Amino acid sequence: MSPLELRASVALAGIFALRMLGLFLILPVFAIHAAHLKGGDDQTLVGIALGTYGLTQALLQIPFGMASDRLGRKPVIVFGLLLFAAGSFFAATTDDMWLTIIGRSLQGAGAISSAVAAFAADLTREEHRTKAMGMIGASIGLVFALSMVLAPALYQSVGMSGIFSLTGILALAAIWVVISVVPPQPPVVAVAPGDKPGLVSVLRNPELLRLNFGIFALHIVLMAIFVIIPLALVRVGGLPISEHWKVYLPAVLVSFALMMPGIRLMEKKGWMKLVFLGCIGAMALIQVGFWLGMAHFYLLVFLLFGFFAVFNILEAALPSLISRFAPPAAKGTAIGVYNTTQTLGLFVGGIAGGWLAQNFGESAVFVFGFAIIALWGLGAVFMAVPQAVSGRRLVLDAVPDPVALRAQLLALAGVRDAIVSVEEGVAYLTVNPDVWDERAALNAVKGASAGVS
């Protein structure tokens, strides 16, 4: 990865981490705290308070993604973080469940995931994009595990009001990262006349539909099995809920190490489809393992390690593929649709897992998980293989008009994407090596003296 790509990936992963840490810190302790709120004795309201965040996220991911395509990534991300911070500070001031629900809804209204992921796609070449998405996914997994450890201690020391206030402070810190650390967005090239990529074109794209079903299925399974897994850890392993982090934290950390070889095979060896299908198959087999091995604690832990490893590879590959198949002028829109189906998967998975466990027993949850992953696998067999690409770096002594330069480079045969970094005085190209014409690219920079490395 270039210095620009590495800086962008780390900074955007940091934004995700700061925001998600603030969110995850609430989850382990809110149900306990609810008893101290007016109306908190209603379990339905407790569920609504936890779930309303996901509802407003689902409703606003597409509008935020579309807005980022038109208005720019940074303004949309900052606005979303301000909404999240406002909701956090509002929730910190109330002792009423209904007002807390309003605060949680306002938190969810800061639906920046699609804009952040699209920004990561803007600032990375295709051959490094899965790695960048993996860094973002790893940051989310890490802060989830950390929140399981930190939340009880924070609740004891500062209470729920303090935790909500901390989430607001973390959101403001993330705004500083957006403004001061994240590189500028690449210049936007005007859409050609007659070419109107938008929501309709995204919804009609069969490759994007296939990938959206994939994230929907993956998160259905994630939420459904975690209706059962925590109970199994208590029942089979005698592990109290307060100590579940001893399983989750090592599983998440080891999964990061196991994830990297898979991403390397996808990016360096060009085995994107092979590894992708292999991970889907492994996820289906893990569901069978859960079904048959729920009575054995150490087998359950081993399967959890495998689940997180495969989950993280797929979680990194899917948005990378979305950004490759999306129309260049509609990346934010495409990722907004993707994030909406992801959130809906969490919603459907929770309901399906609870209903199946209640009416047909725990085994039914894993049979269901196997079935929906198998269905995804059947569709993924027919997915297109992303074109093999490589990277080139044009070094410029003087950067001309970056918008015009990027437009010229994108118009060249064999150029899939171009990032013009005014800060570094370089242009990073993603090219088809079989068609790539180096001389034409050098001529495209007009009066700037350039070299290729």
SVG drawing of the C-alpha trace seen along z (x, -y; Angstrom):
<svg xmlns="http://www.w3.org/2000/svg" viewBox="-44 -23 54 57">
<polyline fill="none" stroke="black" stroke-width="0.4" points="0.0,0.0 1.2,-3.5 1.6,-6.0 -1.6,-7.7 -3.5,-4.4 -2.1,-3.3 -2.9,-6.7 -6.4,-6.6 -7.1,-3.0 -5.8,-3.5 -7.6,-6.8 -10.9,-5.6 -10.6,-2.4 -10.0,-4.7 -13.2,-6.6 -15.2,-3.4 -13.5,-2.2 -14.1,-5.4 -17.8,-5.4 -18.4,-1.7 -16.6,-1.6 -19.0,-4.3 -21.9,-2.2 -20.7,1.2 -20.0,-0.1 -23.7,-0.5 -24.8,3.1 -23.5,5.2 -25.0,2.9 -28.0,1.1 -30.5,3.8 -29.3,3.7 -29.4,-0.1 -32.9,-0.2 -34.4,0.7 -33.4,-2.8 -35.2,-4.6 -38.8,-5.8 -40.6,-3.1 -37.6,-0.8 -39.6,2.1 -41.1,2.7 -38.9,5.2 -40.4,4.3 -39.2,0.7 -35.8,1.9 -35.7,3.9 -36.9,0.9 -34.2,-1.3 -31.5,1.1 -32.9,1.8 -34.1,-1.6 -30.5,-2.5 -30.4,0.2 -33.8,-0.9 -32.7,-4.5 -29.4,-3.2 -31.2,-1.0 -33.5,-3.9 -30.7,-6.4 -27.7,-4.4 -28.8,-4.9 -29.6,-8.6 -26.2,-9.2 -24.4,-7.2 -26.2,-9.1 -25.4,-12.4 -21.8,-11.5 -21.7,-10.9 -23.0,-14.4 -21.7,-16.5 -18.5,-14.8 -17.5,-12.2 -16.1,-14.4 -19.0,-16.8 -21.5,-13.9 -19.3,-12.0 -18.9,-15.0 -22.6,-15.7 -23.4,-12.1 -20.9,-12.1 -22.5,-15.4 -25.9,-13.7 -24.4,-10.7 -22.8,-12.9 -26.0,-14.9 -28.0,-11.8 -25.3,-10.5 -25.3,-13.7 -29.1,-13.9 -29.4,-10.3 -26.9,-11.1 -29.2,-13.8 -32.4,-11.8 -33.8,-9.3 -36.9,-8.5 -37.0,-5.4 -38.9,-7.1 -36.5,-10.0 -33.6,-7.5 -35.2,-5.9 -35.2,-9.3 -31.6,-9.7 -30.8,-6.3 -32.7,-7.1 -30.7,-10.2 -27.5,-8.2 -28.6,-5.9 -29.4,-8.8 -25.7,-9.4 -25.5,-6.6 -22.0,-7.2 -21.0,-3.6 -21.7,-3.8 -19.9,-7.1 -16.8,-5.9 -16.6,-2.6 -17.0,-4.6 -14.3,-6.9 -12.0,-4.0 -12.8,-2.8 -12.0,-6.2 -8.6,-6.3 -7.3,-2.8 -6.5,-0.9 -8.4,2.3 -5.5,4.5 -5.3,3.1 -9.0,2.5 -9.8,5.8 -6.9,5.1 -8.3,1.6 -11.8,3.1 -10.2,5.8 -8.6,3.1 -11.9,1.4 -13.6,4.8 -10.7,5.7 -11.2,2.4 -14.9,3.1 -14.2,6.6 -11.5,5.4 -13.5,2.7 -16.5,5.1 -14.3,7.4 -12.8,4.5 -16.2,3.2 -17.2,6.5 -14.2,6.0 -14.5,2.3 -18.2,1.7 -18.9,3.3 -16.0,1.3 -17.1,-2.0 -20.7,-1.5 -19.6,-1.0 -17.4,-4.1 -19.3,-6.7 -22.8,-5.2 -24.8,-5.0 -24.9,-8.8 -21.1,-8.8 -21.0,-6.1 -23.4,-8.0 -21.3,-11.2 -18.1,-9.2 -19.8,-8.0 -20.4,-11.7 -16.8,-12.6 -15.5,-9.7 -17.7,-10.9 -16.2,-14.4 -12.8,-12.9 -13.7,-11.0 -14.6,-14.4 -11.1,-15.6 -9.7,-12.5 -11.9,-13.2 -10.8,-16.8 -7.1,-16.5 -5.9,-13.0 -8.0,-11.6 -6.6,-12.6 -8.7,-14.8 -11.2,-13.0 -10.0,-12.4 -11.5,-15.0 -14.8,-13.9 -15.1,-13.5 -18.3,-14.8 -20.7,-12.0 -20.9,-11.8 -24.1,-13.0 -26.6,-10.2 -24.9,-8.2 -27.0,-8.5 -25.8,-6.0 -27.8,-6.1 -30.1,-4.0 -32.0,-2.4 -28.8,-1.2 -27.5,0.1 -30.6,2.1 -30.6,3.6 -27.0,4.7 -27.0,8.5 -23.5,8.6 -24.4,6.1 -27.7,7.9 -25.7,11.1 -23.3,9.4 -26.1,7.7 -27.8,11.0 -24.5,12.3 -24.1,9.7 -27.8,10.1 -27.3,13.9 -24.1,13.5 -25.6,11.1 -28.8,13.2 -26.5,16.1 -24.4,13.9 -27.4,12.6 -29.3,15.9 -26.5,18.0 -25.8,15.5 -29.3,16.1 -27.9,19.6 -24.1,19.3 -24.1,17.2 -26.5,19.6 -24.4,22.6 -21.3,21.1 -23.0,20.9 -24.7,24.3 -22.0,26.4 -18.9,24.6 -20.2,23.2 -18.8,19.8 -20.8,16.9 -21.7,14.1 -19.2,11.7 -16.4,14.0 -17.5,14.6 -15.0,12.1 -12.3,14.7 -13.7,16.6 -14.6,13.7 -11.5,11.6 -9.0,14.5 -11.3,15.7 -11.4,12.2 -7.7,11.6 -6.8,15.1 -9.3,14.5 -7.4,11.4 -4.2,13.4 -6.1,16.1 -7.8,13.5 -4.6,12.0 -3.5,15.1 -7.0,15.3 -6.9,11.6 -3.3,12.1 -4.5,14.9 -7.3,12.8 -5.2,9.8 -1.7,11.1 -2.6,14.4 -5.8,13.3 -7.8,16.0 -10.7,13.8 -13.5,16.0 -11.9,19.3 -11.2,18.0 -14.6,16.3 -16.5,19.5 -14.2,21.5 -15.1,19.2 -18.9,19.5 -18.4,23.3 -16.5,23.2 -19.2,21.0 -21.8,23.6 -19.8,26.4 -19.3,24.4 -23.1,24.3 -23.2,28.1 -20.4,28.2 -22.4,26.0 -25.5,28.2 -23.6,31.4 -21.1,30.1 -23.1,27.9 -22.7,30.3 -18.9,30.1 -17.4,26.9 -13.9,27.0 -15.4,27.9 -17.8,25.0 -14.8,22.6 -12.9,24.0 -15.8,23.5 -16.2,19.9 -12.5,19.2 -13.3,20.6 -16.5,18.6 -14.8,15.3 -11.9,16.0 -14.2,16.8 -16.7,14.1 -13.9,11.4 -12.6,12.5 -16.1,12.3 -16.8,9.1 -13.7,7.6 -14.2,9.1 -17.9,8.1 -17.5,4.3 -14.4,4.5 -16.3,6.4 -19.2,3.9 -16.9,1.0 -15.4,2.9 -18.8,3.7 -20.5,0.3 -20.7,-2.5 -17.8,-4.9 -20.1,-7.8 -22.4,-5.7 -20.0,-4.0 -21.6,-5.7 -25.1,-4.7 -24.1,-1.1 -22.4,-0.8 -25.5,-2.5 -27.7,0.3 -25.2,2.8 -25.1,1.5 -28.9,1.3 -29.2,5.0 -26.5,5.7 -28.6,4.0 -31.8,5.7 -29.9,9.0 -29.2,8.3 -32.9,7.5 -34.2,10.6 -31.5,12.8 -32.5,11.8 -36.2,12.5 -35.6,15.7 -33.1,17.1 -35.4,16.4 -38.5,17.8 -36.8,20.9 -35.2,21.6 -38.5,21.1 -40.6,23.2 -38.3,25.9 -35.3,26.0 -31.7,24.8 -30.7,27.2 -33.2,25.5 -31.2,22.3 -28.1,23.9 -30.1,25.9 -31.5,22.6 -28.1,21.0 -26.7,23.8 -29.7,23.5 -29.3,19.7 -25.5,19.9 -25.9,22.8 -28.4,20.6 -25.9,17.8 -23.2,20.2 -25.4,21.4 -25.8,17.8 -22.2,16.9 -21.0,19.7 -22.2,17.6 -20.6,14.3 -18.3,12.6 -14.6,12.7 -13.2,9.2 -10.7,8.4 -7.0,8.8 -5.4,5.5 -2.1,4.0 -1.0,0.7 1.1,-2.1 2.4,-5.3 2.9,-8.4 5.3,-10.9 4.6,-14.5 6.9,-17.4 4.0,-19.8 0.4,-18.7 -1.9,-20.2 -5.7,-20.6 -6.4,-17.4 -10.0,-17.0 -8.9,-17.4 -5.9,-15.1 -8.0,-12.4 -10.6,-12.6 -7.8,-12.2 -6.3,-9.2 -9.6,-7.5 -10.3,-8.0 -7.2,-6.0 -7.5,-2.4 -6.7,0.0 -7.1,-2.4 -9.7,-1.2 -9.2,-3.9 -7.0,-6.9 -6.3,-8.6 -4.6,-12.0 -2.9,-13.1 -2.1,-16.8 -0.3,-16.4 2.2,-13.8 2.4,-15.0 1.6,-11.6 -1.2,-9.7 -2.0,-6.2 -3.5,-4.1 -5.3,-0.8 -4.7,0.7 -5.4,3.7 -1.8,4.8 -2.8,6.4 -4.1,3.1 -2.2,0.6 -0.3,-2.0 2.4,-3.7 3.3,-6.3 -0.3,-7.4 -0.5,-8.0 2.7,-10.0 1.4,-12.1 -1.9,-12.7 -0.2,-14.7 0.5,-17.4 3.1,-19.9 4.0,-17.9 7.2,-16.0 6.4,-12.4 7.9,-9.0 6.5,-5.6 7.6,-3.4"/>
</svg>
